[in-house]
């Protein structure tokens, strides 16, 4: 039986490491030499890339510049060969070419980072920075084009990665001399499309990441506010949601997104007065807009301003005989007055006649609404039931009573 103490074990282990290290380095050099041979001949270039990436899985090699440079040459060669095939109209996967371009940027960015970490500079100059930056600058537009390519394919996660890398070049020391943030007029558009991808993925972090730059894209500013509003709603950030809706409505009152969501927000809280303020703001921009007018009539109805509500509805009906909502609001305007008067204290023949008169005025509106919107029974059935009952319309009452009963059974 062999017994060794801790010191002896460590000494033996250390000796084994020393013996294995030359073998490891030899194998590493052999792989690098083989990869470079593949690159030089222009065949098995993808295999050369795989060999270098395999070496980099070992943490000991993570800062080995020879491996990184060989990897960059392998990726670069793949890109150039693919680009050549497309130029010669030979069969090649366009998506793969874009991915290779992105990989090329990632590898060369990492080389610049390693040079910084190792402080391998001479008189403040990097060995590879300018050469790599100049080379990548030529192909940087393909990051933008790759983003749009994947958007068309509805691969929004991939598209975002490309656009994000295109934008982030502006913040990297590798590209500092180009001053992209000041000189690249395409960055706001790239930022907009990145936001769009985040929005489509329902990823708030991705959506909001490039907001500042995206808002500079004046061509898409209106849509940007929409995406931001929906993202804030998704995050349950009510203050920002409401603020963005108001900003969008102020700047683009006719756009179909902001107005209805502001109305929805206030009516959902039964804040009819705030909703009415929004409707009036909208009508100050476009007084003839039917959507704004019917919305105002609904808000007036809920506030109990029945005369003004009915007046708006009548004007809408005069313009459009098929506008179902106008008949409903006008009919309810008269109906609600009758119900409120019926609830008041005191009984008199005059008051009863007033109630019946209001029901008679409501009736044609409600019946027309029923014809125009037969599937909206929950809105017209009970008012018509009450009207027929009070006006002693036996046949109509029996029909609507039967309808309501059957509905309850189902």
C-alpha positions in Angstrom: 0.0 0.0 0.0 1.3 3.4 -1.1 0.8 6.4 1.3 1.7 10.0 0.4 1.2 13.1 2.3 -0.4 16.3 1.0 2.9 17.9 0.1 3.9 14.9 -1.9 0.6 14.8 -3.8 0.9 18.5 -4.8 4.4 18.0 -5.9 3.5 15.0 -8.1 0.4 16.9 -9.5 2.6 19.9 -10.3 5.1 17.7 -12.1 2.3 16.1 -14.2 1.1 19.6 -15.2 4.6 20.6 -16.2 4.8 17.4 -18.3 1.4 17.9 -19.9 1.8 21.7 -20.6 4.2 21.3 -23.6 1.9 18.6 -25.0 -1.1 21.0 -24.7 0.9 23.9 -26.3 2.1 21.7 -29.1 -1.5 20.5 -29.9 -2.6 24.2 -29.7 0.1 25.3 -32.2 -0.8 22.4 -34.5 -4.5 23.4 -34.5 -3.6 27.1 -35.2 -1.2 26.1 -38.0 -3.9 23.7 -39.5 -6.6 26.4 -39.3 -4.3 28.9 -41.0 -3.6 26.4 -43.8 -7.4 26.0 -44.3 -7.8 29.8 -44.4 -4.9 30.2 -46.9 -6.3 27.6 -49.3 -9.9 28.9 -48.8 -11.3 25.5 -48.1 -12.7 24.1 -44.8 -12.8 27.6 -43.5 -15.8 26.8 -41.4 -13.8 24.0 -39.8 -11.0 26.4 -39.1 -13.5 28.6 -37.2 -14.7 25.6 -35.2 -11.2 24.6 -34.2 -10.5 28.1 -32.8 -13.8 28.3 -31.0 -13.1 24.9 -29.4 -9.7 26.2 -28.2 -11.4 29.2 -26.7 -13.7 27.0 -24.6 -10.7 26.5 -22.4 -10.5 29.5 -20.0 -6.7 29.4 -20.2 -6.9 30.4 -23.9 -9.5 33.2 -23.5 -6.9 35.9 -23.8 -4.7 34.1 -26.4 -4.3 36.7 -29.2 -3.0 34.2 -31.7 -6.2 32.1 -31.4 -8.5 35.2 -31.7 -6.6 36.5 -34.7 -6.8 33.2 -36.4 -10.5 33.0 -35.6 -11.1 36.5 -37.0 -9.3 35.5 -40.2 -11.4 32.4 -40.5 -14.7 34.3 -40.1 -13.5 37.1 -42.4 -12.5 34.6 -45.1 -16.0 32.9 -44.8 -17.6 36.3 -45.3 -15.5 37.2 -48.2 -16.1 33.9 -49.9 -19.8 34.2 -49.4 -19.9 37.7 -50.6 -18.1 36.7 -53.7 -20.6 34.0 -54.4 -23.5 36.4 -54.1 -21.7 38.9 -56.3 -21.2 36.2 -59.0 -24.9 35.2 -58.6 -24.0 31.8 -57.3 -26.2 30.0 -54.9 -25.6 31.1 -51.3 -27.6 31.6 -48.1 -28.1 35.3 -47.7 -29.1 34.9 -44.0 -25.9 32.9 -43.4 -23.8 35.8 -44.9 -25.5 38.3 -42.6 -24.8 36.1 -39.6 -21.2 35.7 -40.6 -20.8 39.5 -40.9 -22.2 39.9 -37.4 -19.8 37.2 -36.1 -16.9 39.1 -37.7 -17.8 42.2 -35.8 -18.1 40.3 -32.5 -14.7 38.6 -32.9 -12.9 41.8 -33.9 -14.6 43.7 -31.1 -13.4 41.0 -28.6 -9.8 41.4 -30.0 -9.9 45.1 -29.3 -11.2 44.4 -25.8 -8.4 41.9 -25.1 -5.8 44.3 -26.4 -7.1 46.9 -23.9 -7.1 44.3 -21.0 -3.5 43.2 -21.8 -2.4 46.7 -22.3 -0.7 45.6 -25.5 -0.2 49.1 -26.9 2.8 50.8 -28.3 2.9 54.6 -27.7 -0.8 54.5 -27.1 -1.5 52.8 -30.4 -3.2 49.4 -30.8 -1.8 46.9 -33.1 -5.1 45.8 -34.6 -7.6 48.6 -33.8 -7.3 50.9 -36.9 -6.9 48.0 -39.3 -10.0 46.2 -38.0 -12.0 49.4 -37.6 -11.3 50.4 -41.2 -12.2 47.0 -42.5 -15.4 46.6 -40.5 -16.6 50.2 -41.3 -16.9 49.1 -44.9 -19.3 46.3 -44.0 -21.1 47.9 -41.1 -24.1 48.8 -43.4 -24.7 45.0 -43.7 -25.6 45.0 -40.0 -28.4 47.4 -40.7 -29.4 45.5 -43.9 -29.3 42.3 -42.0 -31.7 43.7 -39.4 -34.2 44.7 -42.1 -33.8 41.3 -43.8 -34.8 39.5 -40.7 -37.6 41.9 -40.0 -39.1 40.9 -43.4 -38.7 37.3 -42.3 -40.5 38.2 -39.1 -37.5 36.9 -37.1 -37.6 39.9 -34.7 -35.1 38.5 -32.2 -32.5 38.0 -34.9 -33.3 41.4 -36.4 -32.9 43.1 -33.0 -29.4 41.6 -32.5 -28.2 43.0 -35.9 -29.7 46.5 -35.3 -28.4 46.6 -31.8 -24.9 45.8 -32.9 -25.1 48.4 -35.6 -26.1 51.0 -33.1 -23.6 49.9 -30.4 -20.7 50.3 -32.8 -21.1 54.0 -32.0 -20.3 53.4 -28.3 -17.2 51.1 -28.8 -13.6 52.4 -28.6 -12.9 50.3 -31.7 -14.9 52.7 -33.8 -14.3 55.9 -31.8 -12.5 57.7 -34.7 -15.6 57.5 -36.9 -17.8 59.4 -34.4 -20.9 57.6 -35.6 -23.3 59.2 -33.1 -22.6 62.6 -34.8 -22.0 61.6 -38.3 -24.2 58.5 -39.0 -27.6 59.8 -40.0 -28.9 56.2 -40.2 -28.7 55.5 -36.5 -32.1 57.0 -35.5 -33.8 54.8 -38.2 -31.8 51.8 -36.9 -32.9 52.6 -33.4 -36.6 52.9 -34.5 -36.4 49.4 -36.1 -34.8 48.0 -33.0 -37.6 49.5 -30.9 -40.1 48.0 -33.4 -38.5 44.5 -32.9 -38.6 44.8 -29.2 -42.3 45.9 -29.4 -43.1 42.9 -31.7 -41.4 40.5 -29.2 -43.3 42.1 -26.3 -39.9 42.7 -24.6 -40.0 46.0 -22.7 -36.3 46.1 -22.1 -35.5 45.7 -25.8 -38.2 48.2 -26.7 -37.0 50.9 -24.4 -33.2 50.3 -24.9 -32.8 52.7 -27.8 -35.8 55.0 -27.2 -33.7 58.2 -27.0 -32.2 57.7 -30.4 -35.3 56.3 -32.0 -37.3 59.4 -31.1 -35.0 61.4 -33.3 -36.3 59.5 -36.3 -39.0 62.1 -37.3 -40.4 59.8 -40.0 -41.6 57.3 -37.4 -42.1 59.5 -34.4 -45.9 58.9 -34.3 -45.4 55.1 -34.3 -42.7 55.4 -31.7 -45.1 57.0 -29.3 -47.5 54.2 -29.9 -44.9 51.5 -29.2 -43.8 53.4 -26.1 -47.4 53.8 -24.8 -48.1 50.1 -25.3 -44.9 49.1 -23.6 -45.6 51.3 -20.6 -49.0 49.7 -20.4 -47.4 46.3 -20.5 -45.2 47.3 -17.7 -48.2 48.7 -15.8 -46.5 52.1 -15.7 -49.7 54.1 -15.7 -48.1 57.5 -15.4 -45.9 57.1 -18.4 -48.6 55.4 -20.4 -51.0 58.3 -19.9 -48.3 60.9 -20.5 -47.3 59.3 -23.8 -50.9 59.0 -24.9 -51.4 62.7 -24.2 -48.2 63.6 -26.0 -49.2 61.5 -29.0 -52.7 62.9 -29.0 -51.4 66.5 -28.8 -49.1 66.0 -31.8 -51.2 63.6 -33.8 -54.9 64.1 -32.8 -56.2 62.4 -36.0 -54.1 59.2 -35.6 -56.4 56.3 -34.7 -54.3 55.1 -31.8 -54.1 57.8 -29.1 -57.7 59.2 -28.9 -59.6 56.0 -28.4 -57.1 54.8 -25.7 -57.4 58.1 -23.8 -61.2 57.8 -23.9 -60.9 54.1 -22.8 -58.6 55.1 -19.9 -61.0 57.7 -18.5 -64.3 55.9 -19.2 -62.8 52.8 -17.6 -62.6 54.9 -14.4 -66.0 56.5 -15.0 -64.2 59.8 -15.3 -66.6 61.2 -17.8 -65.5 64.8 -17.4 -61.9 64.1 -18.3 -63.1 62.0 -21.2 -65.3 64.9 -22.4 -62.2 67.3 -22.2 -60.4 64.9 -24.6 -63.3 64.8 -26.9 -63.6 68.6 -27.0 -59.8 68.8 -27.7 -60.3 66.4 -30.6 -63.2 68.4 -32.0 -61.3 71.6 -31.8 -59.0 70.1 -34.4 -61.6 68.4 -36.5 -65.1 69.5 -35.7 -66.8 67.3 -38.3 -65.1 64.1 -37.3 -67.9 61.5 -36.7 -65.8 59.4 -34.3 -65.1 62.4 -32.1 -68.7 63.5 -32.2 -70.3 60.1 -31.4 -67.7 59.7 -28.6 -68.7 63.1 -27.2 -72.4 62.1 -27.3 -71.7 59.0 -25.3 -69.8 61.0 -22.7 -72.6 63.6 -22.5 -75.1 60.7 -22.1 -73.1 59.4 -19.1 -72.9 62.9 -17.6 -76.7 63.3 -17.9 -76.4 66.2 -20.5 -79.2 64.6 -22.6 -80.3 67.5 -24.7 -76.8 68.1 -26.1 -76.3 64.4 -26.5 -79.5 64.0 -28.6 -78.6 67.1 -30.6 -75.2 65.6 -31.7 -76.8 62.3 -32.5 -79.5 63.9 -34.6 -76.9 65.7 -36.6 -75.0 62.5 -37.2 -78.1 60.6 -38.2 -78.9 63.4 -40.7 -75.5 62.7 -42.3 -75.5 58.9 -42.0 -78.7 57.0 -41.7 -76.8 53.7 -40.9 -74.9 55.0 -37.9 -76.3 52.6 -35.3 -74.5 54.2 -32.2 -76.1 57.5 -32.9 -79.6 56.0 -32.7 -78.7 54.2 -29.5 -77.3 57.3 -27.7 -80.3 59.4 -28.8 -82.7 56.7 -27.8 -81.1 56.3 -24.4 -81.0 60.1 -24.0 -84.8 60.2 -24.0 -85.2 56.8 -22.2 -82.9 57.9 -19.3 -84.9 61.1 -18.8 -88.1 59.1 -18.6 -86.6 56.7 -16.1 -85.3 59.5 -13.9 -88.6 61.3 -14.0 -90.4 58.1 -13.1 -88.2 57.8 -10.0 -89.0 61.2 -8.7 -91.4 61.7 -5.9 -94.9 62.8 -6.4 -97.6 61.4 -8.7 -99.5 63.6 -11.2 -101.2 63.1 -14.5 -98.9 65.8 -16.0 -95.7 64.0 -14.9 -97.1 60.7 -16.2 -97.8 62.3 -19.6 -94.2 63.7 -19.7 -92.8 60.2 -18.9 -94.8 58.6 -21.7 -93.9 61.4 -24.1 -90.2 60.7 -23.5 -90.7 56.9 -24.0 -92.5 57.7 -27.3 -89.5 59.8 -28.5 -87.1 57.1 -27.5 -89.0 54.3 -29.2 -88.1 55.0 -32.9 -84.5 55.4 -32.1 -84.3 52.2 -30.1 -86.2 50.2 -32.7 -83.9 51.5 -35.5 -80.9 50.6 -33.4 -82.2 47.1 -33.0 -82.5 46.7 -36.8 -79.1 48.0 -37.4 -77.4 46.1 -34.5 -79.5 42.9 -34.0 -76.6 41.2 -32.3 -76.4 43.9 -29.6 -79.4 42.6 -27.6 -77.8 43.4 -24.3 -78.1 47.1 -25.3 -81.6 47.3 -26.8 -83.6 44.5 -25.1 -84.3 45.9 -21.7 -85.0 49.5 -22.8 -87.5 48.3 -25.4 -89.1 46.0 -22.8 -89.6 49.0 -20.5 -90.9 51.2 -23.3 -93.4 48.6 -24.7 -94.6 48.0 -21.1 -95.3 51.6 -20.4 -96.8 52.4 -23.8 -99.1 49.3 -23.5 -97.8 47.8 -26.7 -99.0 44.2 -26.0 -97.8 42.4 -29.1 -94.3 44.0 -29.1 -94.0 43.5 -25.3 -94.9 39.8 -25.5 -92.3 39.3 -28.3 -89.5 41.1 -26.4 -90.5 39.4 -23.1 -90.2 36.0 -24.7 -86.9 36.9 -26.3 -85.4 38.0 -22.9 -86.7 34.8 -21.2 -85.2 32.6 -23.9 -81.9 34.4 -23.6 -81.8 33.9 -19.8 -82.4 30.1 -20.2 -79.5 29.8 -22.6 
